[in-house]
Amino acid sequence: MRRALVAILALAVWLMTPMERNAAKFESAVREAGNPRDQVERMLRAGIVLQPRQLVASAMARLCDADGGPTEVAYGGARGGGKSHWAIAQLTDDCQRYPGLKCLLLRKVGKANRENFQDLRTKILPGLRTNYNKTEGTLTFANGSVIKTGHFQNDRDIDAYLGLEYDVILIEEATTLTKSKVDDVLSCLRTSKPLWRPRAYFTTNPGNVGHAWFKARFIEPWRRGGESATRFVQATVNDNRFVNREYRGRLEGLTGWKRRAWLLGDWDIAAGQYYTTWRHGTHVRPDIGYGFAEPDWRVWLSLDYGFAHYTAAYLFTVDGDGTVYILDEHAQRGWLVDAHCEAITAMLERNRIARHRVETILAGGDVFKRESDGERVADDYERNGFRLERANMSRVDGAAEFLRRLGDVDRTPPLRPSLYISDHCSGLIDCIPGLMHDPRRGEDVKKVDCDDDGFGGDDYYDGARYGLMHVAQPAGSWGSSPIDDDWRG
């Protein structure tokens, strides 16, 4: 009976015309994406037919209508994924359904933006009557909604749009802007219109100056399944059947970081990347939960101290086969030592690590320098019950040890990693793929400070590097526990 039913369905599909088959595929994609009926019907009347990943992004955009829904939707990844086509189609959907909307479309380099917009407008909106003012770069709809095209050559150009009010803002090539400038633009995202929630859309590829903030804002919540104010939809050239064969071939012919970033949309890659063997799906282990370390495994801590910069502390263990696991992370800036010690204590408790099990607490040299009053930061830690030891601070040796332990899963045969990181260590996980070669010393990782908003920098890496260099130290050579169980008195 089942075989007969399958045969009947196969025959029915075969008898359908190509147009009918395409319509059936489109209807299936709409159901899977969850697009509202009015959204699809309005786009079809305008001559807009989105592809499956674009439909998903537009469904996410409609979630912005609901109280508590997202306010920012990003679509991107690899090149050739149909980002600009989706972006203009989504602005059109918003403008058609709500009269009098004022939308800002920003793209790097004004000439490219207006030429691109004029070209896409003709292709995307064949069935919609609009008025395009080429001189002003504005597209006006019959209901009074307007899309204003803006441009930026660099961050300074963004200032021209500040102080105005926009109901919707779309930033294309978002990673070409710093976080501070994007936040400046979004300060203009507000409305006095009833029943309309302001929202921002973004399209971009991996890399460039805004890679770190975009990854932290969109990619990491998406990976963790913890999106709230944001939604991200990943797309590659394989999601765009209208890309010509020659362009696809050029992308497939790329090598190194460009292939991973532009063809695969890999957010863990960048030009000059030091740890090219880092693979998020391999090295990040969500199964490394609290209580992961077995009772007979060695356990130790490491930290890189900072006040204006981050203090980043890590909890390590190693199994009987020599595989190292970074169990947990504490990272904050602007905190006093007392607060850090309380947080580290809490980290041990949630990982069910008794204080006497900790072999050592390794720290960078800064904590051992004496200030003008003769005191050291290390003394503050010791007064809180944490005795710090000087870490092996060789940057070159530490970089080599990190690289060795990451292995190389793409090699034939694969080289198995001997280092895994819990997904609790979000700062370190975000930091590692962004580390660059030092152009003056190729075997070293380039030293980078975080920006004013706390993005970027290598504090997380330094804190973990100190701990990783300890793993070859024989167990028991540190004497008694460096944590005083009775320090609270």
N, C-alpha and C positions, 0 to 999 in steps of 0.2 A: 504494500500500500504506500509506504513511504517513498520507495523508488519511483512509483508511478507519479506521485505528487511532484517529486523533484523533476521528473521528465516533463510534466505538464508546465511547470514554472519555467524550465529552460526553453521549452518551445515558445512560450508566451513572450519571453525576453527576445528570442531570435526573430519573432514575427514583428516586434516593435520597430518603428522607423528610428533612424539615428536621433532625430529630434525628440521623439518620445522617450528614448533611452536617456538622453541628456536631461530631459525634464524630470524623469524619475530619480536620477542621481541627485539633481539639485534639491528635489523635495526631501530626499533622504538626508542630505547634508544639513538642510534647514532644521529638520526634526532633531538631529543629533546635536546641533549647535544650540538649539533652544531659542531661536529668534522669534520675537513677537510677530504675529501675522501682519499687523499694520506696517511694520518696518519693511518686511519683504515686499508686500504689495506696493508700497510707496516707491521703493527702489526700482521695482520692475516697471512701474509706470514711467519712471524717469529714464528707463533704458539701462539701469545698473544691474549687472548680474555678478555677484561676488562668488569667489571660490571658497572651498570648505574652511580653510584657516581664517580667511577674511570674515566669513560668516560668524565664526566663533568670536572674533574681536568685536564685531558689531553687537553681538549678543551681550558681551561684557560691557559695552558702552551703554546699553540700555539699563544695566544694573545701577548705573549712576542716578537714575530717576528716584530710586527708593531711599527713604531715610535709613541711614546706617549703611548704605551701599558704598561702593568705591567712588572716589572722586578723580582718580587718575588711571588711564588705560594705556598700555604700551604695546606696540606691535613691532616685531623686528627679529633680529638674529642675523642670518646670512644675507648676502646680497641677492637681488633678484626675486625676493619673496613677495613682491606686489605691495610694498608698504605705502607708497604714495597713492596708488589707486585706492587702497582701502581708506586712507586718511581723508581724501576728498569726498569719497562716497559717504563716509560717516558724517562729515560736516554737512553734507547735503541732506542727509536723513534728519539731522537735528534742525537745520534751517527750514525745511519743508513743514515739519510738524509743529513748530512753535514760531508764531509770527514775531517779527521784530528782534530776533536774536542778533547779537553782535559778536562775530567770531574773528579771531586773529590767527592767521596761518603764518608761522615763522619758519624760514629756511635759510641756511647759510648761503651767502652771496645772492644779492637781490636780482641780478639779471637772470641767473639760473632759476631762481624761484618763479619769477613771472613767466618766463618762457615755458618752464615745466608746467606751471599752473594753467597757462593758456592752452597748451597741448593736451593736458589731461582733461580739462574742462570739455573740450570738443569730443574726446573719446568716451569719457565717463557719463556725460549728461546729454546724450543725443536726443532724448525725448522730453527735455525739460526747458521751458522758456525762462531765460535769465538775461540780465543786462550786465555785460562786462565792460568796465571802464579801464582800458589799458593804461591810461596815464596815471590814474590814481591806484590802480591795482586792486579794484574792488569788484566783487561779484554780488549783484543784488537780485533777490528772489521776488516773486510777485507779492508775497505777503510781507515784504519789508525787511526780511532777514538779510544780513550782509556778511560776506566773508572778505576781510581785509588781508591782503598779502603783505607781509613784512619781510625784512631781510636783516642779516647780520654778517659782517665780514669778520668781526671779532667781538669780544665781550662788551667793548665800549658802545657798540652800535645798539645794544639792547636798551640803553638809557632813553632812546627816542620814544619808546613805547610805555615808559613808566608813568604812572599817574592817571592813565586812562582806565576805563572800565570795560571788561569783556566778559561775556557769558560763557564762552568756550575759547580755549586756547589750544592750538595744535603746534607743537614744536617738532619739526622734522630734523633728522640728523642731530638728535638731542645730545649725544656724547661729544659733539664738537664744542659744547658750552660747559663751563665750570658750574658746580652746584650753586654757588652764590648767585650767579647770573640767572640761572633757571629759577631760583627762589625769588629773585627780584621780579622776573616776568610774572610769576604766579601770584605776586602781590596784587596784580591787576585783575585777578580772576574773582569777580564778585558780581552780584546782580541785585536788582530791585524788582525783578519780574516774579510774580506769584507762581508757585508750582513749578519753578525751574531750579534745579540744583546745578551750580557751576561745576564744570569738569574740564580736565586737561587731557589731551591725547599726545602721545609721543611715538615717533618712529626712529629707529637707529640701527646701527651695526656695532659689534664689539670694537673696542679700541678707542683711541683719542683721549683728550684731556678729561672728558667726563665719564670715562669707563668705570672708575671706582664708585662714584656716587650712584650711577645708574644701576650698577650691579647690586649695590647695597639696598637700593630703594625698590627695585623690581625683581631682580633675578633671584636673590636669596629668599625672599618670602615665597616666591613661586616654587622654588626647589623644595622648601620645607613644607609646602602645603599650608602656609600660614598667612595667606593674603587677606588683608582687610580693607585698607584705604586704596590699595592698588590692585591692578590685574595685569598680567603679562601673558601675551600669546606669542610663542616662538614660531617662526616661519623660515623656511629655506627655499632655495631655487626649486626644489622638488615639489613645493606647494603651489607653484605658479606654472600652469601648463601653457601659458602664452609666451614664455621666454623663448627666444629663438635659439636654435641648436648651437649656433656659433658662440653665443654668450655663455651658454651652459658649458660648452667645451673649454672656453677660456678659464672658467672657474675650476673645472675639474682638472685642468692642467697646472694649477698652482701647487706650490710645495710649501712646507714649513708652516709658520704661523699664519701666513696669508690663506693657505688652504683651510686650516682649521677655523679661522675667523670668518672668512668671506664665503666659503662653500658650505661649511658645517654649522656656522653660527655658534662656535664654541666660545663661551664667555670666560673661560679660564685660560685664554691665550692672548698674547700681545707681542708686538715687535720687540725684540731684544729680551724676551722672557728668559729668566735663568732656569727655572724648573720646568722645562718643556715636557718632562715625563709625568708631571702632575695630572691626575685624572680624578675629578670629583667623584665619579661613580665608583672608583676603585678604592681610593684612599680615605674617603669619608665613610664611616661605619655607624649607621643609626642604631645598630645592635649593641654598641658599646654604651650600655646604660649604667645607672648608678648600681654599685655593688658588683661591677664586672670583674674587678681584680680578685683572683683567687687568694686564699689566706697565705699561701707560701710564696707568692710573687713579690719581688722587690718593689718598693714604692718610694718615690721622692718628688720633691717640688723644685721649681725654678721660677725666677722672676726677673724682669727688667724694670727697674724703678724709674718713675717719672712723676712730675707734678703738672707742669704745663703739657707734657706729653703723657701718654698712657703708662700706667703701671700694669704690666701684663704678667700674670702668674699662671703656671700650668702644673697639673698633677699627672705624673707619669707612673707607668708600671711596665714590667717586662715579663713575658711568660717563659716557660722552661726551654723553649726553642730559640730564644733570643729575639723574638718579635716584640717591638716596643709599641705601646698604646698610650696616646695622650688622652687622658680620661675626661678632663674638665678644664675650664678656663675662667679666670677672673680678670677683668680688664676695666679700669676706670681711670679718668684723669681728674685732677683738681681735688683729690682726696688726701687726707692726712694718713699717716702710717697706722694710727689706731683703727681707722675704718677699714683699711686694707687687711689688717690682721683679723678683724672680725669676719670679713668676707672669705678669707682663706680658711678660717676655722669652719665656717658654714660649708665651704666646698668639700672639706674632708668629711664632715658629718653626713652630707647628702650622698657621698660616695661610699659611706660605711667603712671608712678608713680610720682605724684607731690612731691616735697621735703618736704613740710609741713606735708604730710601724714605719714612719717616715725616716729614711736613711739620712737625708740631707736636704737643705734648702739652698740652692745655688743662685747667686746673684751677680750682676755685672759690677765692674769696678767702681762705679760712681757712688755706690752706697758706702764704700769704705774710705772715701776721701774725707779728711777732717775739715770742718768749716772753721770760720774765724774764732768761734768760741771753743774750738777743740772737739766738738761733738761730731759724730758721724750718723748718717741715716741708719746704718746698721745697728747703732746703739738704740735707736727708737724701736726698731723691730725686736731687739733682744729684751727691752723693757716690757714688751708685749708678749714675751714668751717664745719668740722665734729667733733662733741663732742662725745667722746667715754665713755661708761659706763662699769664698771667691770662686766664680765659675771659670772654666777654660774659655777665654774670650777671643781665641783665634778665629777671625772671621772666615779666613780661607779654609781652615780645617773644618769649621762648623758647616760651611756651605757644602763642602765635599761630603761630609757625613750625612747631611740631609739628602743630597742627591743620590748617594749610594743606597740609602734605605728606601727611597721612593721606588727603586727598581725600574723596570721598563716593560710594561705589559704589552706594548706594541711590537716589541722585538720578537724575532723568530729564532729559537723558541723564547717565550716570554720570560722575563726576569721578575720573579715574584717579589713584591714589596716586603720589607720587614719593619714598616712603620704604618700605623693606622691611627686615624684621628676621630674622636667622637664628634657627632654633629652638635654637641653642646659648645664646641670651640668655634663659634661663628666668626670671631675676629681673625683668628689664625687661618681659617679656611678661606676667608676672603682675601687675606694678605698674601698667601703663598703664590698664587698664580700671577699676581701683579708685580712680583719682584723682578728687577732687571739686572742685567750684567753691568758691572762698573766699567765704563768705557776706558778708564785709566788703568784698570787692573782686572782683566777679563775673568780670572778665576774667582773673583769676589762678587758678592751681591752689592749693588749700588745702595749707599746709605741715603734714605729719604725720610724727611719729617712729615708728619700729618699736617693737613691744612687747618685753617681756623675753625672749620666745622668738624674736625676730627677724622676726616677721610684720608685714606692713603697712609703713608708712613710704614716703618718696619719694626715698630715696638713689639708687636705680637710675635714676629719672627725671631727677634733677638731673645725674648723671654723663652720661647720654645727651644731655640738653638742651644742656650746654656744647659737646658735639661737634657737634650739629646746627647751632648758630649759626655755626660756622666755615665752613660749606659755601660761603658767598658770598665768602669771602676769596680773592683771586686767587692762583693757584698760583705758588709760587716767592717769595712776598713775605716768607717767614719766614727766608730765608737758609739756612744750613747745617742739617743734621739736628740735632734736639734730643736725639738719643740718641748717646752716645759709644760707638763700637764697641770702644774699648780700655779701658773703665772697669775691667774686671777685672784690669788690670795685667799 
